[in-house]
Amino acid sequence: MHSLLDLVQRPDAPHEPAPERSGELELMDPQRLYELWERQSWQAHSIDFSRDREDWDSLDEGLRRQLQWRLSSFFIGEERVTTQFSGLVMAYESQSEEAFLTTQQVDEARHTQHFNNFYEQVIGVDGTFDERLEFARRQLAPEFTEMFDVLLGEWGRRLVENPRDLEAKIDFVVLYHMMIEGTLALTGQWFLTDYMEREGILPGWLKGFRLISQDEHRHVAYGTWLLREKAADPALRRRITERLAQLIPLTAAVLLPPRSNPQLDGALGYTAAQTDDFAHSALSRRLRVIGIDMRSLAEAAV
């Protein structure tokens, strides 16, 4: 098995070289991604949770706590990326990119609505939308707050202040599309979806989560396209590499169960090592597409 930290802690280990940038692998550009969004749009409030409430009430308390830790990360994560995304929309470089980026912010708001509905109708957290968010926040680790409140907020504000700052745009896309969505979200989605399918529970939640995953594959496709385009410039490729080296250790920490709840390791039948290995493979694959040299990435972290 591999760990995310292997990418930045082993500069002397053999690394697969990054491929030369070429036209062999075609990535979807913003116009095609926008057209795909039109075909794949869906409504969060149309999902039926009636069976989910029955399933939730039948689960034992320990399993509910394990699920809530994972679901809380998604609920707060979706809300955070929704509120911090405006700067990237302002940083568009073409009309097609502007059109796609506006759909992405709508997607994130819709995902937050899905989780709010689930927390209200299934988990049974009464009160307002904001009160349900606060309920979810109490289950998160400090590393999560560092990534989603501090870094995402600061790097988003840099773009709001100067949307033409290309380095700020690259920083935000590396953080958001590569680490938050491409590594954390898609990893968590795979394991949660696999568990729900195996157990045959929470069909409403599962339907919405599959649709969320469909949206986020579009988002990650945009980030991969943008970073590959920018990596053609050696100076910008170094910028991408440096930001990855900075963010990978924090991302690895967010993947782990909170230190206050070590019993969550192995919950749902998956260990933290399995999760880490999946995340390593997913990120490594995208970095090879972008054209990031793995040895340079490890050396940038030294």
JOVEN-V892627 format. One record per residue. N is the residue number from 1. RES is the residue in three letters. PHI is phi in whole degrees, 0 to 359 (none if undefined). OMEGA is omega in radians with two decimals (999 if undefined). NEAR is the number of other ideal C-beta (glycine too) atoms within 12 Angstrom. Layout:
# JOVEN-V892627
n->[N,N]
res->[RES,RES]
phi->[PHI,PHI]
omega->[OMEGA,OMEGA]
near->[NEAR,NEAR]
This chain:
# JOVEN-V892627
n->[1,2,3,4,5,6,7,8,9,10,11,12,13,14,15,16,17,18,19,20,21,22,23,24,25,26,27,28,29,30,31,32,33,34,35,36,37,38,39,40,41,42,43,44,45,46,47,48,49,50,51,52,53,54,55,56,57,58,59,60,61,62,63,64,65,66,67,68,69,70,71,72,73,74,75,76,77,78,79,80,81,82,83,84,85,86,87,88,89,90,91,92,93,94,95,96,97,98,99,100,101,102,103,104,105,106,107,108,109,110,111,112,113,114,115,116,117,118,119,120,121,122,123,124,125,126,127,128,129,130,131,132,133,134,135,136,137,138,139,140,141,142,143,144,145,146,147,148,149,150,151,152,153,154,155,156,157,158,159,160,161,162,163,164,165,166,167,168,169,170,171,172,173,174,175,176,177,178,179,180,181,182,183,184,185,186,187,188,189,190,191,192,193,194,195,196,197,198,199,200,201,202,203,204,205,206,207,208,209,210,211,212,213,214,215,216,217,218,219,220,221,222,223,224,225,226,227,228,229,230,231,232,233,234,235,236,237,238,239,240,241,242,243,244,245,246,247,248,249,250,251,252,253,254,255,256,257,258,259,260,261,262,263,264,265,266,267,268,269,270,271,272,273,274,275,276,277,278,279,280,281,282,283,284,285,286,287,288,289,290,291,292,293,294,295,296,297,298,299,300,301,302]
res->[MET,HIS,SER,LEU,LEU,ASP,LEU,VAL,GLN,ARG,PRO,ASP,ALA,PRO,HIS,GLU,PRO,ALA,PRO,GLU,ARG,SER,GLY,GLU,LEU,GLU,LEU,MET,ASP,PRO,GLN,ARG,LEU,TYR,GLU,LEU,TRP,GLU,ARG,GLN,SER,TRP,GLN,ALA,HIS,SER,ILE,ASP,PHE,SER,ARG,ASP,ARG,GLU,ASP,TRP,ASP,SER,LEU,ASP,GLU,GLY,LEU,ARG,ARG,GLN,LEU,GLN,TRP,ARG,LEU,SER,SER,PHE,PHE,ILE,GLY,GLU,GLU,ARG,VAL,THR,THR,GLN,PHE,SER,GLY,LEU,VAL,MET,ALA,TYR,GLU,SER,GLN,SER,GLU,GLU,ALA,PHE,LEU,THR,THR,GLN,GLN,VAL,ASP,GLU,ALA,ARG,HIS,THR,GLN,HIS,PHE,ASN,ASN,PHE,TYR,GLU,GLN,VAL,ILE,GLY,VAL,ASP,GLY,THR,PHE,ASP,GLU,ARG,LEU,GLU,PHE,ALA,ARG,ARG,GLN,LEU,ALA,PRO,GLU,PHE,THR,GLU,MET,PHE,ASP,VAL,LEU,LEU,GLY,GLU,TRP,GLY,ARG,ARG,LEU,VAL,GLU,ASN,PRO,ARG,ASP,LEU,GLU,ALA,LYS,ILE,ASP,PHE,VAL,VAL,LEU,TYR,HIS,MET,MET,ILE,GLU,GLY,THR,LEU,ALA,LEU,THR,GLY,GLN,TRP,PHE,LEU,THR,ASP,TYR,MET,GLU,ARG,GLU,GLY,ILE,LEU,PRO,GLY,TRP,LEU,LYS,GLY,PHE,ARG,LEU,ILE,SER,GLN,ASP,GLU,HIS,ARG,HIS,VAL,ALA,TYR,GLY,THR,TRP,LEU,LEU,ARG,GLU,LYS,ALA,ALA,ASP,PRO,ALA,LEU,ARG,ARG,ARG,ILE,THR,GLU,ARG,LEU,ALA,GLN,LEU,ILE,PRO,LEU,THR,ALA,ALA,VAL,LEU,LEU,PRO,PRO,ARG,SER,ASN,PRO,GLN,LEU,ASP,GLY,ALA,LEU,GLY,TYR,THR,ALA,ALA,GLN,THR,ASP,ASP,PHE,ALA,HIS,SER,ALA,LEU,SER,ARG,ARG,LEU,ARG,VAL,ILE,GLY,ILE,ASP,MET,ARG,SER,LEU,ALA,GLU,ALA,ALA,VAL]
phi->[none,244,241,307,294,301,292,237,249,230,296,267,283,294,240,292,293,290,289,294,298,205,268,295,255,272,256,289,274,303,297,293,292,296,298,295,302,301,283,251,295,210,241,296,279,270,278,268,254,299,289,297,298,296,297,299,294,275,282,285,299,297,292,299,296,298,292,297,300,291,292,296,300,289,302,291,300,296,295,294,290,298,284,256,267,301,299,290,301,292,267,299,244,205,294,294,294,301,299,293,297,295,293,292,294,298,304,296,296,296,297,298,299,300,291,299,299,295,295,283,274,251,289,84,273,283,103,266,306,297,290,292,299,295,302,292,300,295,258,261,271,301,297,296,298,299,284,271,262,279,295,300,294,294,287,292,295,301,287,298,290,211,297,268,282,294,295,295,295,299,303,295,293,299,296,282,281,275,269,288,273,289,248,289,294,293,293,300,297,298,289,294,297,300,294,297,294,295,274,67,236,53,294,293,300,297,300,296,290,297,292,297,298,300,299,287,295,296,299,295,298,297,299,296,300,298,292,294,299,287,293,296,269,305,293,286,297,296,298,301,298,296,292,299,300,290,269,299,299,294,298,299,290,294,296,282,299,304,300,285,226,298,294,287,294,89,296,67,92,236,273,299,295,295,298,297,295,298,297,302,295,296,291,302,298,289,293,294,294,293,104,271,285,294,293,298,296,296,292,293,272,285]
omega->[3.11,3.08,3.02,-3.09,3.07,-3.09,-3.07,-3.07,-3.06,-3.11,-3.11,-3.13,3.10,3.12,3.05,-3.12,3.08,3.12,3.02,3.09,-3.14,3.11,-3.07,-3.14,-3.12,3.08,3.10,3.12,-3.06,-3.14,3.12,3.10,3.07,3.14,3.08,3.10,3.13,-3.11,-3.02,-3.07,-3.10,-3.06,-3.12,-3.03,3.09,-3.07,-3.10,-3.12,-3.03,3.10,-3.11,-3.14,3.09,3.14,-3.09,-3.12,-3.12,-3.12,3.08,-3.02,3.14,3.13,3.10,3.12,3.13,3.13,-3.11,3.10,-3.14,-3.12,3.12,3.10,3.13,-3.11,-3.14,3.13,3.13,3.12,-3.11,-3.10,3.06,-3.04,-3.07,-2.98,-2.99,-3.13,-3.14,3.06,3.14,-3.06,-3.12,-3.14,3.07,3.13,3.11,3.12,3.09,-3.12,-3.12,-3.08,3.08,3.09,-3.12,3.11,3.06,3.11,-3.08,3.08,3.12,3.11,3.11,3.10,3.13,-3.14,3.08,3.11,-3.13,-3.13,3.14,-2.98,-3.05,3.13,3.06,3.10,-3.11,3.11,-3.09,3.04,-3.12,3.12,3.06,3.06,3.14,3.06,-3.13,-3.09,-3.06,-3.09,-3.02,-3.11,3.13,-3.14,3.09,3.12,3.12,-3.11,-2.96,3.14,-3.04,-3.04,-3.11,3.11,-3.12,-3.08,3.04,3.13,3.09,3.13,3.09,-3.12,-3.14,-3.10,-3.13,3.10,-3.04,3.12,3.09,3.11,3.12,3.13,-3.09,-3.12,3.07,-3.13,-3.00,-3.00,-3.11,-3.01,-3.07,-3.09,-3.03,-3.11,-3.08,-3.01,-3.07,3.05,3.13,-3.14,-3.10,-3.08,3.12,3.13,3.11,-3.13,-3.11,3.11,-3.13,-3.10,-3.14,-3.10,3.04,-3.07,3.12,3.09,-3.11,3.10,3.13,-3.08,3.07,3.12,3.07,3.12,3.08,3.09,-3.01,2.99,3.05,-3.11,-3.12,3.08,3.08,-3.12,3.11,3.10,-3.08,-3.08,3.07,3.09,-3.08,-3.12,3.04,3.06,-3.08,-3.14,3.13,3.05,3.07,3.13,3.10,-3.12,-3.13,3.14,3.07,3.14,3.11,-2.94,-3.07,3.11,3.11,3.12,3.11,3.13,3.13,3.13,-3.05,3.01,3.10,3.13,3.13,-3.13,-3.09,-3.14,3.12,3.07,-3.10,3.13,3.14,3.08,3.13,3.12,3.06,3.12,3.09,3.12,-3.12,-3.14,3.11,-3.13,3.10,-3.11,-3.10,-3.11,-3.13,-3.13,-3.12,3.13,3.08,3.11,-3.13,-3.12,3.13,3.12,-3.03,3.11,3.09,3.11,3.10,-3.14,3.14,-3.12,-3.08,999]
near->[15,25,28,42,28,28,43,36,22,21,20,11,17,11,23,16,15,26,20,14,23,13,10,11,19,13,26,25,24,32,20,21,33,30,18,25,32,16,13,22,19,25,15,31,17,16,31,22,30,16,21,33,24,17,25,30,18,17,24,11,12,15,24,25,22,28,37,35,34,41,40,36,37,45,44,40,39,44,34,37,42,31,23,32,38,25,33,42,28,26,32,26,21,16,13,22,30,21,25,36,39,24,31,41,31,27,39,39,26,33,39,33,31,40,41,36,30,40,40,26,29,36,32,18,29,12,15,13,21,16,16,31,30,19,26,34,27,21,31,33,27,18,25,36,24,23,37,40,23,19,30,41,25,21,37,37,23,27,33,24,16,18,24,16,22,24,24,27,38,37,35,45,47,45,45,47,43,47,47,44,44,41,42,47,42,38,38,39,40,29,35,36,31,22,28,29,19,15,20,12,27,38,25,30,41,31,27,40,40,26,28,41,32,26,38,39,30,39,42,39,35,41,46,37,30,41,42,38,28,31,37,18,18,15,15,27,29,22,28,45,36,25,38,43,33,25,41,40,24,33,43,32,27,38,43,31,30,28,14,14,23,14,16,29,22,17,27,32,16,27,19,30,20,24,40,33,25,29,41,31,25,36,44,30,25,39,43,27,30,40,32,43,29,34,24,27,42,26,23,26,27,14]
